[in-house]
Amino acid sequence: MSITHILHINVGTRQHCMITTYSSFSYCEKSVLYLASSSIHDLSMLLYLGYQAAADLGNVGGAAAV
C-alpha cells in the first residue's frame, strides 16, 4: 500500500467522522472543519499527482509504477 492510498483512507474516514458529528458543531466550527478537510484532500491529491509525475519520469519508455 502506498503513502497516497493511506492518505486517501485517512481523509475518507475523517470526512465520514465529520459527517456523523456534523450537527453538533456551530457554523464557525463547520467552516473551519470544511476548510481543513478540503485542504487535506488537496494536499493528498498534489502528493499523488507529484508521485505519478515522478513515476512517469522514472519509467520513460515503460509503464508507470502505481
MMTF fields as JSON, N, C-alpha, C and O atoms, coordinates in Angstrom:
{
  "mmtfVersion": "1.0.0",
  "mmtfProducer": "UNKNOWN",
  "numBonds": 263,
  "numAtoms": 264,
  "numGroups": 66,
  "numChains": 1,
  "numModels": 1,
  "chainsPerModel": [1],
  "groupsPerChain": [66],
  "chainIdList": ["A"],
  "bondAtomList": [4, 2, 8, 6, 12, 10, 16, 14, 20, 18, 24, 22, 28, 26, 32, 30, 36, 34, 40, 38, 44, 42, 48, 46, 52, 50, 56, 54, 60, 58, 64, 62, 68, 66, 72, 70, 76, 74, 80, 78, 84, 82, 88, 86, 92, 90, 96, 94, 100, 98, 104, 102, 108, 106, 112, 110, 116, 114, 120, 118, 124, 122, 128, 126, 132, 130, 136, 134, 140, 138, 144, 142, 148, 146, 152, 150, 156, 154, 160, 158, 164, 162, 168, 166, 172, 170, 176, 174, 180, 178, 184, 182, 188, 186, 192, 190, 196, 194, 200, 198, 204, 202, 208, 206, 212, 210, 216, 214, 220, 218, 224, 222, 228, 226, 232, 230, 236, 234, 240, 238, 244, 242, 248, 246, 252, 250, 256, 254, 260, 258],
  "bondOrderList": [1, 1, 1, 1, 1, 1, 1, 1, 1, 1, 1, 1, 1, 1, 1, 1, 1, 1, 1, 1, 1, 1, 1, 1, 1, 1, 1, 1, 1, 1, 1, 1, 1, 1, 1, 1, 1, 1, 1, 1, 1, 1, 1, 1, 1, 1, 1, 1, 1, 1, 1, 1, 1, 1, 1, 1, 1, 1, 1, 1, 1, 1, 1, 1, 1],
  "groupList": [{"groupName": "MET", "atomNameList": ["N", "CA", "C", "O"], "elementList": ["N", "C", "C", "O"], "formalChargeList": [0, 0, 0, 0], "bondAtomList": [1, 0, 2, 1, 3, 2], "bondOrderList": [1, 1, 2], "singleLetterCode": "M", "chemCompType": "L-PEPTIDE LINKING"}, {"groupName": "SER", "atomNameList": ["N", "CA", "C", "O"], "elementList": ["N", "C", "C", "O"], "formalChargeList": [0, 0, 0, 0], "bondAtomList": [1, 0, 2, 1, 3, 2], "bondOrderList": [1, 1, 2], "singleLetterCode": "S", "chemCompType": "L-PEPTIDE LINKING"}, {"groupName": "ILE", "atomNameList": ["N", "CA", "C", "O"], "elementList": ["N", "C", "C", "O"], "formalChargeList": [0, 0, 0, 0], "bondAtomList": [1, 0, 2, 1, 3, 2], "bondOrderList": [1, 1, 2], "singleLetterCode": "I", "chemCompType": "L-PEPTIDE LINKING"}, {"groupName": "THR", "atomNameList": ["N", "CA", "C", "O"], "elementList": ["N", "C", "C", "O"], "formalChargeList": [0, 0, 0, 0], "bondAtomList": [1, 0, 2, 1, 3, 2], "bondOrderList": [1, 1, 2], "singleLetterCode": "T", "chemCompType": "L-PEPTIDE LINKING"}, {"groupName": "HIS", "atomNameList": ["N", "CA", "C", "O"], "elementList": ["N", "C", "C", "O"], "formalChargeList": [0, 0, 0, 0], "bondAtomList": [1, 0, 2, 1, 3, 2], "bondOrderList": [1, 1, 2], "singleLetterCode": "H", "chemCompType": "L-PEPTIDE LINKING"}, {"groupName": "LEU", "atomNameList": ["N", "CA", "C", "O"], "elementList": ["N", "C", "C", "O"], "formalChargeList": [0, 0, 0, 0], "bondAtomList": [1, 0, 2, 1, 3, 2], "bondOrderList": [1, 1, 2], "singleLetterCode": "L", "chemCompType": "L-PEPTIDE LINKING"}, {"groupName": "ASN", "atomNameList": ["N", "CA", "C", "O"], "elementList": ["N", "C", "C", "O"], "formalChargeList": [0, 0, 0, 0], "bondAtomList": [1, 0, 2, 1, 3, 2], "bondOrderList": [1, 1, 2], "singleLetterCode": "N", "chemCompType": "L-PEPTIDE LINKING"}, {"groupName": "VAL", "atomNameList": ["N", "CA", "C", "O"], "elementList": ["N", "C", "C", "O"], "formalChargeList": [0, 0, 0, 0], "bondAtomList": [1, 0, 2, 1, 3, 2], "bondOrderList": [1, 1, 2], "singleLetterCode": "V", "chemCompType": "L-PEPTIDE LINKING"}, {"groupName": "GLY", "atomNameList": ["N", "CA", "C", "O"], "elementList": ["N", "C", "C", "O"], "formalChargeList": [0, 0, 0, 0], "bondAtomList": [1, 0, 2, 1, 3, 2], "bondOrderList": [1, 1, 2], "singleLetterCode": "G", "chemCompType": "PEPTIDE LINKING"}, {"groupName": "ARG", "atomNameList": ["N", "CA", "C", "O"], "elementList": ["N", "C", "C", "O"], "formalChargeList": [0, 0, 0, 0], "bondAtomList": [1, 0, 2, 1, 3, 2], "bondOrderList": [1, 1, 2], "singleLetterCode": "R", "chemCompType": "L-PEPTIDE LINKING"}, {"groupName": "GLN", "atomNameList": ["N", "CA", "C", "O"], "elementList": ["N", "C", "C", "O"], "formalChargeList": [0, 0, 0, 0], "bondAtomList": [1, 0, 2, 1, 3, 2], "bondOrderList": [1, 1, 2], "singleLetterCode": "Q", "chemCompType": "L-PEPTIDE LINKING"}, {"groupName": "CYS", "atomNameList": ["N", "CA", "C", "O"], "elementList": ["N", "C", "C", "O"], "formalChargeList": [0, 0, 0, 0], "bondAtomList": [1, 0, 2, 1, 3, 2], "bondOrderList": [1, 1, 2], "singleLetterCode": "C", "chemCompType": "L-PEPTIDE LINKING"}, {"groupName": "TYR", "atomNameList": ["N", "CA", "C", "O"], "elementList": ["N", "C", "C", "O"], "formalChargeList": [0, 0, 0, 0], "bondAtomList": [1, 0, 2, 1, 3, 2], "bondOrderList": [1, 1, 2], "singleLetterCode": "Y", "chemCompType": "L-PEPTIDE LINKING"}, {"groupName": "PHE", "atomNameList": ["N", "CA", "C", "O"], "elementList": ["N", "C", "C", "O"], "formalChargeList": [0, 0, 0, 0], "bondAtomList": [1, 0, 2, 1, 3, 2], "bondOrderList": [1, 1, 2], "singleLetterCode": "F", "chemCompType": "L-PEPTIDE LINKING"}, {"groupName": "GLU", "atomNameList": ["N", "CA", "C", "O"], "elementList": ["N", "C", "C", "O"], "formalChargeList": [0, 0, 0, 0], "bondAtomList": [1, 0, 2, 1, 3, 2], "bondOrderList": [1, 1, 2], "singleLetterCode": "E", "chemCompType": "L-PEPTIDE LINKING"}, {"groupName": "LYS", "atomNameList": ["N", "CA", "C", "O"], "elementList": ["N", "C", "C", "O"], "formalChargeList": [0, 0, 0, 0], "bondAtomList": [1, 0, 2, 1, 3, 2], "bondOrderList": [1, 1, 2], "singleLetterCode": "K", "chemCompType": "L-PEPTIDE LINKING"}, {"groupName": "ALA", "atomNameList": ["N", "CA", "C", "O"], "elementList": ["N", "C", "C", "O"], "formalChargeList": [0, 0, 0, 0], "bondAtomList": [1, 0, 2, 1, 3, 2], "bondOrderList": [1, 1, 2], "singleLetterCode": "A", "chemCompType": "L-PEPTIDE LINKING"}, {"groupName": "ASP", "atomNameList": ["N", "CA", "C", "O"], "elementList": ["N", "C", "C", "O"], "formalChargeList": [0, 0, 0, 0], "bondAtomList": [1, 0, 2, 1, 3, 2], "bondOrderList": [1, 1, 2], "singleLetterCode": "D", "chemCompType": "L-PEPTIDE LINKING"}],
  "groupTypeList": [0, 1, 2, 3, 4, 2, 5, 4, 2, 6, 7, 8, 3, 9, 10, 4, 11, 0, 2, 3, 3, 12, 1, 1, 13, 1, 12, 11, 14, 15, 1, 7, 5, 12, 5, 16, 1, 1, 1, 2, 4, 17, 5, 1, 0, 5, 5, 12, 5, 8, 12, 10, 16, 16, 16, 17, 5, 8, 6, 7, 8, 8, 16, 16, 16, 7],
  "groupIdList": [1, 2, 3, 4, 5, 6, 7, 8, 9, 10, 11, 12, 13, 14, 15, 16, 17, 18, 19, 20, 21, 22, 23, 24, 25, 26, 27, 28, 29, 30, 31, 32, 33, 34, 35, 36, 37, 38, 39, 40, 41, 42, 43, 44, 45, 46, 47, 48, 49, 50, 51, 52, 53, 54, 55, 56, 57, 58, 59, 60, 61, 62, 63, 64, 65, 66],
  "secStructList": [7, 7, 2, 2, 2, 2, 2, 2, 2, 2, 2, 2, 2, 2, 2, 2, 2, 2, 2, 2, 2, 4, 4, 4, 1, 7, 2, 2, 2, 2, 2, 2, 2, 2, 2, 2, 2, 2, 2, 2, 2, 2, 2, 2, 2, 2, 2, 2, 2, 2, 2, 2, 2, 2, 2, 2, 2, 2, 6, 6, 6, 1, 7, 7, 7, 7],
  "xCoordList": [0.857, 0.0, 0.89, 1.793, 0.647, 1.471, 1.012, -0.05, 1.844, 1.52, 0.227, -0.589, 0.036, -1.17, -2.428, -3.464, -2.353, -3.515, -3.85, -5.019, -2.816, -3.034, -3.66, -4.581, -3.162, -3.715, -5.183, -5.998, -5.521, -6.914, -7.822, -8.946, -7.344, -8.128, -8.324, -9.423, -7.247, -7.307, -8.282, -9.104, -8.197, -9.105, -10.544, -11.447, -10.763, -12.112, -12.737, -13.905, -11.962, -12.513, -12.732, -13.691, -11.854, -12.013, -13.288, -14.027, -13.55, -14.767, -16.001, -17.016, -15.914, -17.035, -17.31, -18.465, -16.253, -16.416, -17.044, -17.886, -16.633, -17.177, -18.657, -19.435, -19.039, -20.451, -21.3, -22.397, -20.792, -21.586, -21.727, -22.717, -20.736, -20.795, -21.054, -20.957, -21.382, -21.505, -22.544, -22.313, -23.67, -24.773, -24.449, -25.114, -23.437, -23.124, -22.189, -21.919, -21.694, -20.78, -21.518, -22.567, -20.944, -21.501, -21.133, -20.333, -21.716, -21.44, -19.954, -19.363, -19.358, -17.938, -17.072, -16.154, -17.363, -16.588, -16.749, -15.788, -17.949, -18.183, -17.333, -16.77, -17.243, -16.45, -14.983, -14.322, -14.471, -13.07, -12.822, -11.822, -13.729, -13.583, -13.637, -12.887, -14.523, -14.637, -13.35, -12.845, -12.827, -11.585, -10.432, -9.61, -10.368, -9.292, -9.388, -8.379, -10.585, -10.736, -10.452, -9.861, -10.872, -10.628, -9.146, -8.634, -8.44, -7.009, -6.235, -5.242, -6.672, -6.041, -6.234, -5.307, -7.429, -7.712, -6.874, -6.31, -6.79, -5.983, -4.524, -3.861, -4.021, -2.628, -2.384, -1.371, -3.301, -3.13, -3.178, -2.464, -4.019, -4.079, -2.79, -2.306, -2.234, -0.967, 0.151, 0.969, 0.182, 1.185, 1.026, 2.005, -0.221, -0.493, -0.046, 0.593, -0.387, -0.003, 1.509, 2.079, 2.164, 3.622, 4.252, 5.243, 3.662, 4.147, 3.998, 4.898, 2.861, 2.622, 3.605, 4.128, 3.851, 4.781, 6.186, 6.886, 6.599, 7.918, 7.997, 9.027, 6.919, 6.889, 6.988, 7.674, 6.305, 6.36, 7.77, 8.262, 8.413, 9.771, 10.759, 11.695, 10.537, 11.437, 11.266, 12.13, 10.16, 9.872, 9.646, 8.657, 10.56, 10.439, 10.545, 11.513, 9.55, 9.538, 8.899, 8.763, 8.504, 7.882, 6.57, 6.151, 5.932, 4.664, 4.946, 5.927, 4.092, 4.261, 3.944, 2.985, 4.761, 4.525, 3.332, 3.184, 2.497, 1.309, 1.461, 0.583],
  "yCoordList": [-1.197, 0.0, 1.243, 1.359, 2.145, 3.349, 4.411, 4.302, 5.431, 6.545, 7.218, 7.608, 7.354, 8.033, 7.248, 7.843, 5.916, 5.112, 5.34, 5.473, 5.385, 5.61, 6.982, 7.127, 7.996, 9.344, 9.375, 9.998, 8.708, 8.707, 8.004, 8.447, 6.916, 6.216, 7.127, 7.216, 7.806, 8.705, 9.849, 10.169, 10.458, 11.556, 11.062, 11.735, 9.9, 9.349, 9.088, 9.409, 8.504, 8.212, 9.497, 9.613, 10.455, 11.732, 12.43, 12.97, 12.422, 13.043, 12.305, 12.927, 10.988, 10.2, 10.573, 10.74, 10.703, 11.093, 12.477, 12.726, 13.377, 14.73, 14.737, 15.483, 13.91, 13.854, 13.348, 13.853, 12.353, 11.763, 12.712, 12.642, 13.611, 14.513, 15.96, 16.878, 16.155, 17.496, 18.36, 19.55, 17.784, 18.571, 19.164, 20.105, 18.631, 19.133, 20.342, 20.934, 20.712, 21.846, 23.128, 23.101, 24.255, 25.552, 25.859, 25.148, 26.909, 27.281, 27.578, 27.155, 28.303, 28.663, 27.41, 27.279, 26.5, 25.258, 24.437, 23.833, 24.414, 23.689, 24.275, 23.536, 25.597, 26.251, 25.878, 25.584, 25.89, 25.538, 24.079, 23.76, 23.196, 21.774, 21.543, 20.728, 22.26, 22.101, 22.543, 21.854, 23.692, 24.191, 23.24, 22.984, 22.715, 21.791, 20.512, 20.03, 19.961, 18.707, 18.905, 18.034, 20.047, 20.272, 20.503, 20.076, 21.178, 21.4, 20.096, 19.882, 19.225, 17.908, 17.108, 16.456, 17.162, 16.436, 16.996, 16.234, 18.336, 18.958, 18.558, 18.275, 18.534, 18.158, 16.716, 16.412, 15.84, 14.433, 14.268, 13.435, 15.063, 14.988, 15.518, 14.96, 16.592, 17.125, 16.107, 15.915, 15.457, 14.423, 13.284, 12.766, 12.907, 11.812, 12.182, 11.383, 13.399, 13.84, 13.95, 13.601, 14.437, 14.523, 13.147, 12.934, 12.215, 10.828, 10.209, 9.52, 10.457, 9.93, 10.538, 9.835, 11.845, 12.514, 11.945, 11.701, 11.733, 11.161, 9.738, 9.33, 8.99, 7.613, 7.611, 6.77, 8.548, 8.641, 8.997, 8.438, 9.93, 10.332, 9.192, 9.006, 8.436, 7.332, 6.13, 5.254, 6.078, 4.922, 5.345, 4.96, 6.128, 6.569, 5.343, 4.587, 5.16, 4.007, 2.784, 1.753, 2.879, 1.747, 2.159, 3.31, 1.233, 1.531, 2.273, 1.983, 3.226, 3.992, 3.118, 2.347, 3.247, 2.485, 3.074, 4.293, 2.219, 2.688, 2.289, 2.576],
  "zCoordList": [0.0, 0.0, 0.0, 0.829, -0.898, -0.995, 0.005, 0.619, 0.146, 1.046, 0.601, 1.436, -0.7, -1.188, -0.851, -0.555, -0.89, -0.502, 0.964, 1.326, 1.812, 3.245, 3.458, 4.261, 2.737, 2.856, 2.46, 3.139, 1.37, 0.913, 1.912, 2.147, 2.5, 3.521, 4.727, 5.275, 5.139, 6.286, 6.026, 6.885, 4.863, 4.512, 4.466, 4.963, 3.877, 3.777, 5.129, 5.35, 6.042, 7.367, 8.142, 8.906, 7.95, 8.649, 8.192, 9.014, 6.89, 6.373, 6.882, 7.192, 6.966, 7.475, 8.93, 9.322, 9.729, 11.133, 11.228, 12.091, 10.337, 10.364, 10.024, 10.618, 9.073, 8.682, 9.853, 10.09, 10.58, 11.66, 12.845, 13.575, 13.051, 14.209, 13.784, 14.598, 12.511, 11.931, 12.64, 12.851, 13.004, 13.559, 14.926, 15.357, 15.617, 16.954, 16.927, 17.972, 15.754, 15.653, 15.288, 14.644, 15.717, 15.336, 13.885, 13.276, 13.346, 11.949, 11.744, 10.75, 12.682, 12.575, 12.582, 11.773, 13.489, 13.57, 12.293, 11.815, 11.747, 10.494, 9.368, 8.56, 9.317, 8.273, 8.402, 7.406, 9.639, 9.886, 9.515, 8.871, 9.92, 9.596, 8.092, 7.555, 7.419, 5.967, 5.275, 4.387, 5.686, 5.09, 5.366, 4.486, 6.587, 6.946, 6.124, 5.608, 5.997, 5.26, 3.772, 3.133, 3.216, 1.79, 1.524, 0.489, 2.451, 2.231, 2.388, 1.693, 3.289, 3.441, 2.158, 1.678, 1.613, 0.367, -0.778, -1.564, -0.878, -1.933, -1.801, -2.798, -0.567, -0.331, -0.752, -1.382, -0.407, -0.78, -2.3, -2.857, -2.973, -4.43, -5.062, -6.047, -4.497, -5.006, -4.834, -5.734, -3.676, -3.431, -4.43, -4.966, -4.668, -5.604, -7.021, -7.706, -7.454, -8.798, -8.922, -9.956, -7.863, -7.856, -7.925, -8.623, -7.19, -7.189, -8.577, -9.058, -9.212, -10.557, -11.564, -12.429, -11.446, -12.358, -12.182, -13.164, -10.929, -10.656, -11.192, -11.729, -11.05, -11.553, -13.075, -13.656, -13.714, -15.179, -15.652, -16.632, -14.95, -15.321, -15.102, -15.879, -14.038, -13.71, -14.613, -14.652, -15.339, -16.192, -17.639, -18.262, -18.156, -19.547, -20.453, -20.38, -21.295, -22.18, -21.555, -22.215, -20.294, -19.615, -18.988, -19.102, -18.338, -17.666, -16.37, -15.685, -16.034, -14.799, -13.599, -13.61, -12.567, -11.333, -10.601, -10.518, -10.08, -9.348, -7.897, -7.082]
}
